[in-house]
Amino acid sequence: MTKLEELSELLISEIKDFEEAVKKLEEIRKSKIQLDLQNLKKLLTEHKQGIEQSTIQNKKYLVISETMNKDIRSYFRKGIILVAVGFVINLCSCVIILYFLLN
């Protein structure tokens, strides 16, 4: 009998907890929850300004990197020309030296 009484007490307490949870949910449903949209316009304009500033800064970096890229290309071309001229001069000097040694 005691087990039956314990089970019935547990069942009654669970039912009471369930009823309380249902009441809380009904109160939440009755109270109309609304989004606070008062600051949304301000936040969106701040976000837009931040995006515009970062876009402007990215364009500046792009211009800087393009000018640096052009400079690097010109240095690379000059380097290749110097190496080629040095190779030709070295080759000519070797041919001249061999010509004089063999004659």
N, C-alpha and C positions, 0 to 999 in steps of 0.2 A: 504494500500500500504506500509505503514511503517513496518508492521509486515513481509510482504513479503521481503522487503529489508533487514531487520534484519536477517531473516532466511537465505537469500542468502549470506549475509556477513559471518554469522557463518559457513555456509557450505563451503564457499571459504577458510576461515581460517583453518577449519578442513582438507580440501584437501591439503592445503599448508603444514600443520604440518605433514600430512601423507607422502607427497612427501619428506619432509626433513628427516623423519625417515627412509624411504626407501633408500635414498641416503647414510645415515650414515651406514645402514646395508650393503649396497653394498660395501662401503669403507672397512668395517670390514671384509667382505668376501674376498675382493681382497687382503688385507694385510694378509700374511700367518702367523698365530700365531703358534709358535712352543714352545714346552716345553724346559725348561732350564735343561738339563741333565748333565751339567758339574760337579755339586757337588753331584750327585746321588751316584757315586761309593764311594766317601769319606764318605757320610752319612751312606751308607750301611755297610761299614767296621767298622765305629764307633759303629753302632748299634749291629753288630755281636760281637765286642769286649765287649760291655756292657752286652750282653746276656751271653757270655762265663764267664765273671767275676761273674755275678749273679748266674750262674750255679755252679761255683766253691764254692762260698760262701754258697749256699744251700746245697752242699754236705758236707761241713764242719759242718754246723748246724745239718745235719742228723746224722753224726758220733757222735757229742756231745750229741744229744738227745738220740741216741741208748745207749751210755755208761751210761747216767743218768738213762735211763729206766732199764738197767741191775742192777744198784745200787739200784734203788727203789724196784725192785723185790726182791733183796736179803734182804733189810731192812724189807720188808713186810713179807717174809718168817720167818725171825728171830723174828719178832713181834708176828706172829701167834704161833710159837713154844713157845715163852716165855709165852704167854697168856695160851696156853694149859698146859704147865708145871705148871704154877701158879694155874690153876684150879685143876689139879690133886693133887698137894700138899695141897691145901685148902680142897679138898674133903677127902683126907686121914687124915688130921688133924681133920676134923669134925667126921670122923668115929672113930678115936682113942679116941677122947674126949667122944663121946657117949658110946663107949665100957667101958671106965673107969667109967663113971657116972652110968651106969646101973649095973656094978658089984659091 
